Each structure stands twice: as structure tokens, then as C-alpha cells.
Amino acid sequence: MKIGFGQADITPRGGKASLLGQFEKRVTDKVNDPLYAVAMVILSDNARTIWVSADTCEIFEGTSLLAFETVKKVVPDLKEDEFVISATHIHTGPTLWPDTYLSLTGDRSEAEGSMPAAECNRQFAEGVAAAVREAMENLTEARADLAVARVQTGVCRRVVYKDGTAQMYGDAYRPDFLKMEGRDGGPMQLLYVYDENDRLTGIVANVPCTAQCDESAMYITADYWGVTRERIAEAFGKDVKVLPLCRSAGDLSPHHIVDRIPMERDSGCYRGRNGSLYMGNLVADAIISHKDRKLISYQGNVRHAQGMRKIDFPVWQVTEDEYRWAVDYLANKDNYTETGWPRSLFDNGNAHTRKQRYESGDKIYPSKVFATVLGDIVFISNPFELYIEYADRIRMALRDSVVFDVELSYDCLGYLATPNAVAGGHYSANIFNGVCAPDGGEVLVKESIDLAKGLIRD
């Protein structure tokens, strides 16, 4: 078994970037800390895996396809099922793909004064290829040590009230507060990789927390991962690469709600730059302290398999009544301000999406799920901001495996909410938030389990 790591800068160059991650358009050329693509290549007699993680909000299919073709210049025999990219879900990186299937306002125009998304996309693909090239050059016989750090990172961000309604980042101090909708994130999953001379070369860190502590910044930043990288370089050396993966966290975030205390709330220690410093140090401390707490080591002739499955996901359908409501809503000027800004972003998003979906007649949205088996570990991707309940079901079905579930990979199909969340409503559980209704979650769970079990049997 050979493993190599590579890293390349993907910070946009040559002009101002339109930052993706909030409702309003933000354009900047200020850089707080650089963005990176980090590649891990696993090569065995049975398979090859090339997994790239990037400091970006989302990965879109067009971005993945361009990166694939660019990487093929480095790896000419690269196969479709060997290569996957996932996002750390920062809210402070460039817009790579403006024309998406999901839209809040119906406005897909690019921000004035910013570099074209196509140019940011080209630079991104070149950076990914450079990271893969370095990882291929660094391939060496390897040992991988598994550890689990049971620290709290991502927490549930949906508040439920006594009338059954829910809100993302709702006010938990209201007298009708009932509970948080789901559970908090699980542990960090860590894989420490050593070369044939027993030198640490890379660390895979799968963290159930999106990188959105500093999500409204007017500068480019890798959020808490930038802080973590600096700490790891200080502790283990600059040559040690960190592959940052985001576990399923569609209903999670780094922003505490019920577990915060007044002093923390008033200091703002979980938000903005202070938030990224806090979370970055928390993650780094866990990585550093768990280096020698291995649960198992993989070395030599380790079981290794790589696979991909194309899935036709069912598109969230619109009824005729919902379509009529959308047409009437969009035609009513009272629903917009004098400047044309929607008075209700959520109603506006639902109206645009219902109209577009109904008129398109789309029934399916094809996408891909990737899986890697390495010893007892199963890396498995999904193209959603996935509610943790679905990932839990996949993990429990693979009882003898350590499942590294990784969201926002290959494409962005938006949030995949649960039936309870859709019933409760609000952001992340509306039709404009995702390609699929909860029936898409049933498809994802079944297909993911089948793919993983097939690779394990092989």
C-alpha cells in the first residue's frame, strides 16, 4: 500500500472574487489566509484512490468535470471512479459555478466587478491538478493509524417550538422553545499516515462541522481549517499535509445554541474570526493529542477497493396548486421592494423554484456517490448538505466498518432534509434549498449501503 499527499494554493488570483456563501453579493480581493486543495492518493495492487479536499463552499458537477480533465494531464490513465473532490464548506471563497439548479432569488448573474466564475473555476482546476501531481510524486509505502477524537465540534442548528415549527438558528430563549431538532455531531475521525521511514506525511481529519465560523467576512479565508493547518505545521512540520473532510452536517454548524453560556454569547467567541480561532485550535488540539492514541494500524497488504455509483435522484416535485401559487406570487409587485429585493427571501426562493421545477418537468437528477475501502475503513461521499440522520443510518448498516462519511462531494444538490425537518419548515428544509425531498434520502441510504457492501465483499 502506497499513500502520498500533495497541496496547492487555490486562492483566486488576478482580480476581485465574488464570495459564495451568503444571500447578498460580496466582492473582495482581501486575503486573510490562503485557500488550498489537498490531495491524497492511495495506490495498491487492487485499486487507486485520488481524493481531493478543497477550501470552497460547494463542489459543482461542472467544477468536478473540469478538474477531472485537468488532472488527466497529470494522470493520463485516470478513471472516472478513482477521482473525487469534496468541499470544506467555507463561506468565504470564490464562486466557481454561478448557473446552478438551486436559486434563492432567481438571480444567477455574476457580481459586478468580480472575476468571472469561469476563471476562478479554471484556477481551481489547475490547483487541484498541482496538488494531485505532488501527491503522486510523494507516493511511498505507508502505514495508516486510525484514531477517534470525541470532542464536540458541530452542533444542531435547528430549533423546534411547541407548535411543531422549526427554525435554523431560531431563538432558543423564547418561552415556547421545545428542543433542538436533531443530535449534535459525532467524533472526529482521524487517520495518521507514515512513510516507510516512519515519518508522518499526512493526516486525514473527518470533522462533523462545516467551516463557517467566519461566514460573513469580507475577506478570503479557509476559516478554522486555516488555523488548524498553522498549528499542525508548528507541531509536526510544514511537510505534513492535512486532508480536511466534512462529515455529514446539513443540520449542524459551529454556532452553539442551547449549550452556550452568557459570557461566551456576549464575547462572540464562536463567530467571526474569534470563532475560527476557537474551532481551529480545538480541532488542532484534538489532532495533536490523538496522534499516539491509535486504535488500529494498517500496513502492507491492506484491503483496498475503490468504487463509484451513478444514482438517479428523485427531484422534489411541485403540485399544480403550488405552481399556481408561485406564478401569482412572482407576479405580485407587493412582494418586492422598490429596488426589486424580495420582502421574503424564503417565499421568493420557493416561488422561483416551484415555477422552474414544474415547468421543467424534471423527474430525476443524476449524480454520483464514491466509496473507498481501506482495511476496516469505508470512505463514502455524498453530493448534499446531508442531515446527520441519513449518515447515521448508513453507518449503522455497516456495523463492522469505520465509516468516514463525507458530504458536499462531486456536485451540490443542496440540503437533504428529513421528514421531520420538512414538516417543521424554515431554511434548509424548503424546496428551494435542495434538489430532493426526503424520498431522495431513502435512495441515498440504500444505494450508499449497497455500494459499500459490494466493495467490502470484493
C-alpha positions in Angstrom: 0.0 0.0 0.0 1.4 3.4 -1.1 0.0 6.7 0.0 1.0 10.2 -1.0 -0.2 13.7 -0.1 0.0 17.0 -2.1 -1.2 20.5 -1.5 -1.6 23.6 -3.8 -2.8 27.1 -3.4 -6.2 27.8 -4.9 -6.7 31.3 -3.7 -8.1 33.3 -6.6 -5.6 35.5 -8.4 -5.8 38.4 -10.9 -8.8 40.4 -9.5 -11.6 40.5 -7.0 -13.6 37.4 -6.2 -17.3 37.1 -5.6 -17.6 35.2 -2.3 -20.1 32.4 -2.2 -22.0 31.5 1.0 -24.5 34.3 1.9 -27.6 35.8 0.4 -26.0 39.1 -0.6 -23.2 39.5 -3.1 -19.8 40.1 -1.5 -16.8 41.1 -3.7 -13.2 41.3 -2.3 -9.5 41.0 -3.1 -8.5 40.8 0.6 -7.0 37.6 1.8 -6.8 36.8 5.5 -5.3 33.3 4.9 -4.8 31.2 1.7 -7.1 28.6 0.3 -5.8 25.2 -0.5 -6.6 22.0 -2.4 -5.1 18.9 -0.6 -4.9 15.6 -2.4 -4.4 12.1 -1.0 -3.5 9.3 -3.4 -3.8 5.6 -2.3 -2.3 3.0 -4.6 -2.4 -0.7 -4.2 -2.3 -3.8 -6.4 -6.1 -3.7 -6.4 -7.1 -0.1 -6.8 -6.2 3.6 -6.9 -7.9 6.4 -5.0 -7.4 10.1 -5.6 -9.3 12.1 -3.1 -9.1 15.9 -3.1 -10.5 18.2 -0.4 -10.8 21.9 -1.2 -11.4 25.1 0.7 -14.6 26.1 -1.1 -18.3 26.4 -0.2 -19.5 23.7 -2.6 -18.4 21.5 -5.4 -20.5 21.6 -8.5 -20.5 18.9 -11.2 -19.0 21.3 -13.8 -16.1 22.0 -11.4 -15.6 18.3 -10.8 -15.6 17.5 -14.5 -13.1 20.3 -15.4 -10.9 19.3 -12.5 -11.0 15.6 -13.7 -9.9 16.6 -17.3 -7.2 18.8 -15.9 -5.9 16.1 -13.6 -5.8 13.7 -16.5 -3.0 15.8 -17.9 -1.1 14.6 -14.8 -2.5 11.1 -14.6 -3.4 10.2 -18.2 -4.9 6.8 -17.3 -7.2 8.3 -14.6 -10.6 6.6 -14.4 -13.9 8.2 -13.6 -14.4 6.2 -10.4 -11.0 6.9 -9.0 -11.3 10.7 -8.5 -13.5 12.6 -6.2 -13.4 16.2 -4.8 -15.1 17.3 -1.6 -15.6 20.8 0.0 -14.9 22.0 3.5 -17.9 24.4 3.1 -16.3 27.7 3.8 -18.5 30.8 3.1 -15.5 33.0 2.2 -14.2 31.6 -1.1 -14.8 32.4 -4.8 -18.0 31.5 -6.7 -16.9 28.7 -9.0 -20.2 27.9 -10.8 -22.9 30.6 -11.0 -25.5 28.8 -13.0 -26.8 26.3 -10.5 -30.0 24.3 -10.2 -30.7 25.9 -6.9 -31.5 29.6 -6.5 -32.8 31.7 -3.7 -33.7 34.9 -5.6 -33.7 33.7 -9.2 -30.7 35.9 -9.9 -27.9 33.9 -11.4 -25.9 37.0 -12.7 -22.3 37.4 -11.6 -21.4 40.1 -9.2 -20.2 43.3 -10.8 -16.5 44.0 -10.5 -15.6 40.3 -9.8 -13.5 37.9 -11.8 -15.7 35.6 -13.9 -16.6 32.4 -12.2 -15.2 30.5 -15.2 -11.7 32.0 -14.5 -12.0 31.1 -10.8 -13.0 27.6 -11.9 -10.0 27.3 -14.2 -7.6 28.4 -11.5 -9.3 26.0 -9.1 -8.8 23.0 -11.5 -5.2 23.9 -12.1 -4.6 24.0 -8.3 -6.3 20.6 -7.9 -4.1 19.1 -10.6 -1.0 20.6 -8.9 -2.0 19.0 -5.6 -2.5 15.6 -7.3 0.8 15.9 -9.1 2.6 16.4 -5.8 0.7 13.6 -4.1 1.7 11.2 -7.0 5.3 12.3 -6.6 5.1 11.6 -2.9 3.8 8.1 -3.1 5.6 5.8 -0.7 5.0 2.6 1.2 2.8 3.7 4.1 1.3 2.9 7.4 -2.0 4.4 8.5 -3.1 4.7 12.1 -6.8 5.2 13.0 -7.9 7.3 15.9 -11.1 8.8 17.1 -11.3 12.1 19.0 -14.5 12.5 20.9 -14.6 16.3 21.0 -17.6 18.5 20.3 -17.4 20.4 17.1 -20.6 20.7 15.0 -23.9 21.1 16.9 -27.5 21.0 15.8 -28.7 24.4 14.5 -32.4 23.8 14.1 -34.7 24.9 17.0 -38.1 23.3 17.4 -41.0 25.1 19.1 -44.1 23.8 20.9 -46.4 24.3 17.9 -44.2 22.0 15.8 -42.5 24.6 13.7 -38.7 24.8 13.4 -36.1 27.4 12.6 -32.5 27.3 11.7 -30.7 29.4 14.3 -34.0 30.0 16.0 -34.3 31.8 19.3 -34.0 29.2 22.0 -34.8 31.8 24.7 -38.4 32.0 23.5 -40.9 30.7 26.1 -42.3 28.2 23.6 -38.9 26.7 22.9 -39.2 22.9 22.9 -36.0 21.2 21.8 -33.3 21.0 19.2 -34.4 19.0 16.2 -31.6 16.5 16.0 -28.4 15.4 17.7 -25.1 17.1 17.7 -22.2 15.9 15.5 -20.2 12.8 16.4 -16.5 12.4 17.0 -13.7 13.5 14.7 -12.3 10.6 12.7 -8.5 10.7 12.2 -6.1 8.8 10.1 -2.3 9.4 10.6 -0.2 8.3 7.6 3.5 7.5 7.9 6.0 6.7 5.2 8.4 3.8 5.0 10.8 5.6 7.3 8.1 6.1 9.9 7.8 9.8 9.2 4.4 11.4 9.5 3.4 12.6 6.0 -0.3 13.4 6.2 -3.4 13.4 8.4 -6.9 12.8 7.3 -9.3 14.7 9.6 -13.0 14.0 9.1 -14.9 16.6 11.2 -18.7 16.8 11.5 -18.6 20.6 11.3 -18.9 23.0 8.4 -16.1 25.6 8.1 -18.4 28.6 8.6 -17.3 30.2 11.8 -16.3 33.3 9.9 -19.1 33.0 7.4 -19.9 36.7 6.7 -16.4 38.0 6.3 -15.4 40.5 3.6 -12.1 38.7 3.0 -11.0 35.3 1.8 -10.3 32.8 4.5 -10.1 29.0 4.9 -12.0 29.6 8.2 -11.0 27.2 11.0 -9.0 25.0 8.7 -6.5 27.8 8.1 -5.9 28.0 11.9 -5.7 24.2 12.2 -3.1 24.0 9.4 -0.9 26.6 11.1 -1.0 24.6 14.3 -0.2 21.3 12.7 2.7 22.8 10.8 4.1 24.1 14.1 3.6 20.8 15.8 4.7 18.3 13.1 6.4 20.3 10.4 5.4 22.1 7.2 5.7 19.0 5.1 2.8 17.2 6.9 -0.4 17.8 5.0 -3.9 17.8 6.5 -6.7 16.4 4.3 -9.8 18.2 5.8 -13.1 16.4 5.2 -16.5 17.5 6.3 -18.7 14.7 7.8 -22.4 15.0 7.1 -23.5 18.2 8.7 -26.6 19.6 6.9 -28.3 20.3 10.2 -25.1 21.2 12.1 -22.8 24.2 12.4 -20.1 25.5 14.7 -22.6 28.0 16.2 -23.7 26.8 19.7 -27.4 27.5 20.6 -28.5 25.6 23.7 -25.1 24.9 25.2 -23.8 28.5 25.1 -23.4 30.4 28.3 -23.9 34.2 28.6 -20.2 35.1 28.9 -19.5 33.2 25.7 -22.5 34.6 23.9 -21.6 38.2 24.8 -18.0 37.7 23.8 -18.9 36.3 20.4 -16.2 33.6 20.8 -18.0 31.2 18.4 -18.5 33.6 15.5 -16.4 35.6 13.1 -12.6 35.5 13.3 -12.8 34.6 17.0 -14.9 31.6 16.1 -12.5 30.3 13.5 -9.6 30.7 16.0 -11.6 28.8 18.7 -12.6 26.0 16.4 -9.3 25.8 14.6 -7.4 25.4 17.9 -10.0 22.9 19.2 -9.6 20.7 16.1 -5.8 21.1 16.1 -5.5 20.2 19.8 -7.5 17.0 19.1 -5.3 16.1 16.1 -2.1 16.7 18.0 -3.2 14.9 21.2 -4.6 11.8 19.4 -1.5 11.1 17.3 -0.4 8.3 19.7 -3.9 7.0 20.6 -4.2 4.7 17.6 -7.0 2.1 17.6 -5.5 0.1 14.8 -2.8 0.3 12.2 -3.0 -0.6 8.5 0.2 -1.6 6.7 1.4 -3.9 3.9 -1.2 -5.9 2.1 -4.2 -3.9 3.3 -7.6 -4.5 1.7 -8.2 -1.6 -0.7 -11.1 -1.1 -3.1 -12.4 1.9 -4.9 -15.9 2.4 -6.5 -18.5 4.8 -7.7 -22.2 4.6 -8.3 -24.3 6.7 -10.6 -27.6 7.5 -9.0 -30.8 9.0 -10.4 -32.1 11.0 -7.5 -35.8 11.9 -7.5 -36.4 15.6 -7.9 -38.6 17.3 -5.3 -41.9 17.6 -7.2 -44.3 20.5 -7.3 -48.1 20.2 -7.2 -50.4 22.2 -9.6 -51.6 24.3 -6.6 -48.0 25.1 -5.6 -47.2 26.1 -9.2 -50.2 28.4 -9.3 -49.2 30.0 -6.0 -45.7 30.5 -7.4 -46.9 32.2 -10.5 -49.2 34.5 -8.6 -46.5 35.3 -6.0 -43.9 36.3 -8.6 -46.4 38.5 -10.5 -47.4 40.4 -7.4 -45.2 43.6 -7.1 -46.2 44.0 -3.5 -43.9 41.0 -2.7 -40.9 43.1 -3.6 -39.3 46.4 -2.5 -38.9 49.4 -4.8 -35.4 48.2 -5.6 -36.7 44.7 -6.6 -35.4 42.9 -3.5 -37.8 40.3 -2.2 -39.6 41.1 1.0 -39.5 37.5 2.0 -36.4 35.6 0.7 -37.8 32.2 1.6 -41.2 32.7 -0.1 -39.3 34.2 -3.1 -37.0 31.2 -3.2 -39.8 28.8 -3.0 -41.7 30.6 -5.7 -38.8 30.7 -8.2 -38.0 27.0 -7.6 -41.6 25.8 -7.8 -42.1 27.6 -11.1 -38.9 26.3 -12.5 -39.3 22.7 -11.4 -42.9 22.5 -12.6 -42.2 24.0 -16.0 -39.0 21.9 -16.5 -40.8 18.6 -15.8 -37.7 17.2 -14.3 -38.2 13.9 -12.5 -34.6 12.8 -11.8 -31.3 14.5 -11.2 -28.3 12.2 -11.9 -25.3 12.4 -9.7 -22.6 10.2 -8.2 -21.5 8.6 -4.9 -17.9 7.4 -4.4 -16.6 4.9 -1.9 -13.1 3.8 -0.8 -12.4 0.8 1.4 -9.1 0.8 3.3 -8.9 -2.0 5.8 -11.9 -1.6 8.1 -12.5 2.0 7.0 -15.1 2.9 4.4 -14.9 6.5 3.0 -18.2 7.3 1.4 -19.2 10.5 -0.3 -22.5 12.2 -0.9 -23.4 15.3 -3.0 -25.6 17.0 -0.4 -25.5 19.1 2.7 -26.7 15.9 4.4 -28.7 15.8 7.6 -26.9 13.6 10.0 -29.8 11.2 10.4 -29.1 9.7 6.9 -25.4 9.3 7.6 -26.2 7.6 10.9 -28.4 5.0 9.0 -25.6 4.3 6.6 -23.1 3.9 9.4 -25.3 1.5 11.4 -25.9 -0.7 8.4 -22.1 -1.1 8.1 -21.6 -2.3 11.6 -18.2 -3.9 11.2 -16.7 -0.8 9.4 -15.5 2.6 10.5 -17.5 4.9 8.1 -15.9 8.2 7.1 -19.0 9.8 5.6 -18.1 12.9 3.6 -20.7 15.4 2.3 -20.6 18.0 -0.5 -18.6 15.8 -2.9 -18.7 15.8 -6.7 -21.7 18.0 -7.0 -24.0 20.2 -5.0 -27.6 19.1 -4.7 -28.3 21.3 -1.7 -29.7 20.2 1.6 -31.2 16.8 2.0 -33.6 17.3 4.9 -35.5 14.7 7.0 -39.3 14.4 7.0 -39.4 16.0 10.5 -37.4 18.9 9.2 -39.6 19.5 6.2 -42.7 19.3 8.5 -41.1 21.9 10.7 -40.2 24.2 7.8 -37.7 27.1 7.6 -34.3 27.3 5.9 -32.6 24.1 4.8 -36.0 22.3 4.7 -37.7 24.2 1.8 -37.9 23.1 -1.8 -35.5 25.9 -2.9 -32.9 24.5 -0.5 -32.4 21.2 -2.2 -33.0 19.1 -5.3 -34.5 16.2 -3.3 -37.3 15.8 -0.8 -36.8 13.2 1.9 -37.5 10.4 -0.6 -34.1 11.2 -2.0 -32.6 10.4 1.4 -34.1 6.9 1.1 -32.4 6.4 -2.3 -29.1 7.8 -1.0 -29.1 5.5 2.1 -29.9 2.3 0.1 -27.5 3.0 -2.8 -24.7 4.0 -0.5 -25.0 0.9 1.6 -25.2 -1.3 -1.5 -22.1 0.3 -2.9 -20.1 -0.1 0.3 -21.1 -3.6 0.9 -20.2 -4.6 -2.6 -16.7 -3.2 -2.3 -16.3 -4.9 1.1 -17.3 -8.2 -0.3 -15.0 -7.8 -3.3 
